[in-house]
């Protein structure tokens, strides 16, 4: 009866990342564990040549494993480096797209601003009578310096606009507003307090009343509690 060959145990310490690679290689070769895979490498190596001393065998195994593992690590590093380059290229493309979008937005704003200016420039200007229709009352003292006052008020008079010639200035009043103003002042206002006049006549009417009153063209009759004009020339 043959006696069973004795088995010796070899312990090899390797870094954790190398051990992980050994696990993958063992699975590819069909081994259940890393020790079995390493043992098979040692056995095959021993059978292929004379059995070297144990230290030499371990050193050769270590060298082969290191070379193989280094090749695997280099391959994986190259994959990671390729992914990194792709990410950098993607960021560069995104920056280029953002710059183009920003330039397009700027151009669009300039086009819209140009269109807005064109609309304003081509919009017909309102005539003096149309503006007076909107503003109701126009005081000569508030006109811009470039306006020819005599020519403007002569135009108003020819057009049937009410022109009040006060001591200090002329006042143009829209005819419809003038009729409403006179009715409210002479028929509805029964107080000489400014706040009551303002409440009844509104802002425009109050300004006109104040100009007439300051020019002594109006008086409040305390008996009848009514306002009346002092000059018959008031239209």
PAROGU-667240 format. One record per residue (C-alpha): y, z, x. Coordinates in Angstrom, 2 decimals, padded with zeros to 5 digits. Last residue first. Example, Ala and Ser with C-alpha at 12.3 -4.5 7.8 and 13.67 -1.06 7.14 Angstrom:
2
+---------+---------+---------+
|      py |      pz |      px |
+---------+---------+---------+
| -001.06 |  007.14 |  013.67 |
| -004.50 |  007.80 |  012.30 |
+---------+---------+---------+
//
This chain:
235
+---------+---------+---------+
|      py |      pz |      px |
+---------+---------+---------+
|  131.57 | -022.11 | -067.14 |
|  133.91 | -019.49 | -065.62 |
|  137.39 | -020.90 | -066.05 |
|  138.12 | -018.37 | -068.79 |
|  138.54 | -015.73 | -066.14 |
|  137.82 | -012.03 | -066.59 |
|  134.14 | -012.46 | -067.45 |
|  132.47 | -009.85 | -069.67 |
|  129.96 | -007.03 | -069.35 |
|  129.11 | -004.85 | -072.31 |
|  129.20 | -001.15 | -073.08 |
|  131.43 | -001.88 | -076.07 |
|  133.73 |  000.97 | -075.18 |
|  132.99 |  001.05 | -071.43 |
|  133.82 | -002.62 | -071.03 |
|  132.32 | -003.69 | -067.67 |
|  134.38 | -006.22 | -065.74 |
|  133.49 | -009.46 | -063.98 |
|  135.46 | -012.01 | -061.94 |
|  136.80 | -009.39 | -059.55 |
|  135.37 | -011.17 | -056.47 |
|  133.03 | -008.23 | -055.75 |
|  131.77 | -008.50 | -059.35 |
|  131.04 | -012.21 | -059.00 |
|  129.17 | -011.75 | -055.70 |
|  127.29 | -008.70 | -057.03 |
|  126.25 | -010.56 | -060.19 |
|  124.90 | -013.47 | -058.11 |
|  122.90 | -011.11 | -055.89 |
|  121.57 | -009.27 | -058.96 |
|  120.53 | -012.52 | -060.61 |
|  118.51 | -013.51 | -057.58 |
|  116.83 | -010.10 | -057.26 |
|  116.09 | -009.51 | -060.95 |
|  118.64 | -009.59 | -063.79 |
|  117.43 | -006.67 | -065.91 |
|  116.15 | -004.22 | -063.28 |
|  118.92 | -005.20 | -060.87 |
|  121.64 | -004.49 | -063.45 |
|  120.06 | -001.11 | -064.24 |
|  119.85 | -000.24 | -060.53 |
|  123.48 | -001.28 | -060.07 |
|  124.75 |  001.06 | -062.72 |
|  127.33 | -000.56 | -065.02 |
|  125.13 | -000.24 | -068.09 |
|  124.52 | -002.22 | -071.26 |
|  122.78 | -005.27 | -069.73 |
|  121.17 | -007.33 | -072.47 |
|  123.86 | -009.52 | -074.01 |
|  126.45 | -010.40 | -071.36 |
|  124.25 | -010.12 | -068.26 |
|  121.01 | -011.38 | -069.80 |
|  122.67 | -014.33 | -071.53 |
|  124.80 | -015.21 | -068.52 |
|  121.80 | -015.20 | -066.15 |
|  119.66 | -017.31 | -068.50 |
|  122.41 | -019.92 | -068.74 |
|  122.94 | -019.89 | -064.97 |
|  119.20 | -020.25 | -064.31 |
|  119.13 | -023.43 | -066.36 |
|  122.23 | -024.80 | -064.61 |
|  120.93 | -024.04 | -061.05 |
|  123.71 | -022.17 | -059.30 |
|  125.87 | -023.25 | -056.35 |
|  128.13 | -020.58 | -054.84 |
|  131.33 | -021.29 | -052.95 |
|  132.85 | -018.89 | -050.49 |
|  135.40 | -016.16 | -049.82 |
|  137.69 | -016.38 | -052.83 |
|  134.96 | -017.60 | -055.16 |
|  134.49 | -021.16 | -056.32 |
|  131.44 | -021.14 | -058.60 |
|  129.59 | -024.48 | -058.65 |
|  127.23 | -025.06 | -061.58 |
|  125.23 | -028.22 | -060.82 |
|  126.11 | -031.31 | -062.86 |
|  124.99 | -033.84 | -060.23 |
|  128.58 | -034.75 | -059.33 |
|  129.31 | -031.06 | -058.77 |
|  126.29 | -030.65 | -056.49 |
|  127.25 | -033.69 | -054.41 |
|  130.76 | -032.28 | -053.96 |
|  129.08 | -029.04 | -052.89 |
|  127.08 | -030.84 | -050.21 |
|  129.95 | -032.98 | -048.89 |
|  132.23 | -029.99 | -048.60 |
|  129.52 | -027.97 | -046.81 |
|  128.41 | -030.44 | -044.17 |
|  125.22 | -028.67 | -043.05 |
|  124.76 | -028.22 | -039.26 |
|  125.90 | -024.58 | -039.37 |
|  122.97 | -023.56 | -041.58 |
|  123.92 | -022.40 | -045.10 |
|  124.05 | -018.68 | -045.86 |
|  127.83 | -018.44 | -046.30 |
|  127.76 | -021.23 | -048.89 |
|  125.52 | -019.18 | -051.18 |
|  122.74 | -021.01 | -053.02 |
|  121.24 | -019.64 | -056.25 |
|  118.13 | -020.76 | -058.19 |
|  115.93 | -021.00 | -055.04 |
|  113.47 | -023.48 | -056.55 |
|  115.93 | -025.69 | -058.42 |
|  118.29 | -025.33 | -055.46 |
|  115.58 | -026.83 | -053.26 |
|  115.16 | -029.76 | -055.64 |
|  118.95 | -030.26 | -055.77 |
|  119.19 | -030.31 | -051.97 |
|  116.42 | -032.89 | -051.80 |
|  112.95 | -031.96 | -050.64 |
|  111.65 | -033.58 | -047.52 |
|  108.75 | -036.00 | -047.84 |
|  105.51 | -034.89 | -046.15 |
|  104.87 | -037.24 | -043.24 |
|  105.81 | -034.71 | -040.57 |
|  103.87 | -031.86 | -042.16 |
|  100.78 | -034.01 | -042.67 |
|  101.02 | -035.35 | -039.12 |
|  101.37 | -031.84 | -037.72 |
|  098.24 | -030.76 | -039.62 |
|  096.35 | -033.80 | -038.35 |
|  097.36 | -033.02 | -034.79 |
|  096.25 | -029.40 | -035.21 |
|  092.91 | -030.63 | -036.57 |
|  092.48 | -032.97 | -033.59 |
|  093.40 | -030.21 | -031.13 |
|  090.98 | -027.79 | -032.80 |
|  088.22 | -030.42 | -032.63 |
|  088.88 | -031.00 | -028.93 |
|  088.61 | -027.26 | -028.25 |
|  085.39 | -027.04 | -030.28 |
|  083.96 | -030.03 | -028.36 |
|  084.85 | -028.42 | -025.02 |
|  083.23 | -025.14 | -026.07 |
|  080.10 | -026.99 | -027.23 |
|  079.95 | -028.84 | -023.90 |
|  080.33 | -025.59 | -021.94 |
|  077.65 | -023.91 | -024.05 |
|  075.27 | -026.84 | -023.44 |
|  075.84 | -026.62 | -019.67 |
|  075.22 | -022.87 | -019.76 |
|  072.00 | -023.44 | -021.70 |
|  070.87 | -026.03 | -019.14 |
|  071.51 | -023.59 | -016.30 |
|  069.61 | -020.86 | -018.14 |
|  066.63 | -023.21 | -018.62 |
|  066.68 | -024.20 | -014.95 |
|  066.57 | -020.54 | -013.95 |
|  063.67 | -019.90 | -016.34 |
|  061.78 | -022.91 | -014.95 |
|  062.34 | -021.70 | -011.40 |
|  060.95 | -018.27 | -012.32 |
|  057.90 | -019.86 | -013.93 |
|  057.21 | -021.83 | -010.76 |
|  057.60 | -018.67 | -008.67 |
|  055.08 | -016.90 | -010.91 |
|  052.60 | -019.74 | -010.44 |
|  053.20 | -019.76 | -006.67 |
|  052.60 | -016.01 | -006.61 |
|  049.29 | -016.56 | -008.38 |
|  048.13 | -019.07 | -005.79 |
|  049.33 | -016.90 | -002.93 |
|  047.44 | -013.92 | -004.37 |
|  044.24 | -015.94 | -004.67 |
|  044.56 | -017.21 | -001.09 |
|  045.23 | -013.68 |  000.14 |
|  042.16 | -012.46 | -001.73 |
|  040.00 | -015.06 | -000.04 |
|  041.33 | -014.28 |  003.40 |
|  041.10 | -010.53 |  002.84 |
|  037.56 | -010.84 |  001.49 |
|  036.45 | -012.92 |  004.45 |
|  038.02 | -010.50 |  006.93 |
|  036.55 | -007.44 |  005.20 |
|  033.12 | -008.98 |  005.13 |
|  033.37 | -009.78 |  008.80 |
|  034.49 | -006.22 |  009.55 |
|  031.68 | -004.74 |  007.45 |
|  029.09 | -006.81 |  009.28 |
|  030.52 | -005.91 |  012.67 |
|  030.41 | -002.22 |  011.82 |
|  026.85 | -002.54 |  010.53 |
|  025.57 | -004.21 |  013.65 |
|  024.61 | -007.79 |  013.15 |
|  021.54 | -008.94 |  011.26 |
|  020.72 | -012.32 |  012.58 |
|  021.95 | -015.06 |  010.43 |
|  021.86 | -016.37 |  006.90 |
|  019.91 | -013.37 |  005.63 |
|  022.63 | -010.88 |  006.56 |
|  025.37 | -012.95 |  004.91 |
|  023.36 | -013.35 |  001.76 |
|  022.70 | -009.60 |  001.67 |
|  026.33 | -008.72 |  002.29 |
|  027.59 | -011.09 | -000.40 |
|  025.00 | -009.73 | -002.81 |
|  026.14 | -006.16 | -002.08 |
|  029.76 | -007.10 | -002.80 |
|  028.78 | -008.48 | -006.20 |
|  026.59 | -005.50 | -007.04 |
|  029.36 | -003.10 | -006.01 |
|  031.85 | -005.03 | -008.19 |
|  029.81 | -004.64 | -011.33 |
|  027.85 | -006.63 | -013.90 |
|  027.56 | -009.75 | -011.77 |
|  027.69 | -013.19 | -013.35 |
|  029.52 | -015.05 | -010.56 |
|  032.70 | -015.33 | -012.66 |
|  032.44 | -011.64 | -013.60 |
|  032.16 | -010.64 | -009.93 |
|  035.17 | -012.79 | -009.06 |
|  037.27 | -011.10 | -011.74 |
|  036.23 | -007.65 | -010.59 |
|  036.94 | -008.56 | -006.98 |
|  040.47 | -009.61 | -008.01 |
|  041.00 | -006.20 | -009.61 |
|  039.69 | -004.51 | -006.46 |
|  042.23 | -006.42 | -004.41 |
|  045.05 | -005.12 | -006.63 |
|  043.71 | -001.56 | -006.28 |
|  043.64 | -001.59 | -002.48 |
|  040.16 | -001.50 | -000.84 |
|  037.86 |  001.32 |  000.23 |
|  034.33 |  000.37 |  001.30 |
|  031.34 |  002.68 |  000.93 |
|  027.90 |  001.56 |  002.15 |
|  024.75 |  003.25 |  000.88 |
|  021.37 |  002.81 |  002.61 |
|  018.18 |  001.86 |  000.84 |
|  014.70 |  002.48 |  002.33 |
|  012.15 | -000.19 |  002.03 |
|  009.25 |  000.74 | -000.28 |
|  005.98 |  001.58 |  001.52 |
|  003.35 | -001.09 |  001.32 |
|  000.00 |  000.00 |  000.00 |
+---------+---------+---------+
//
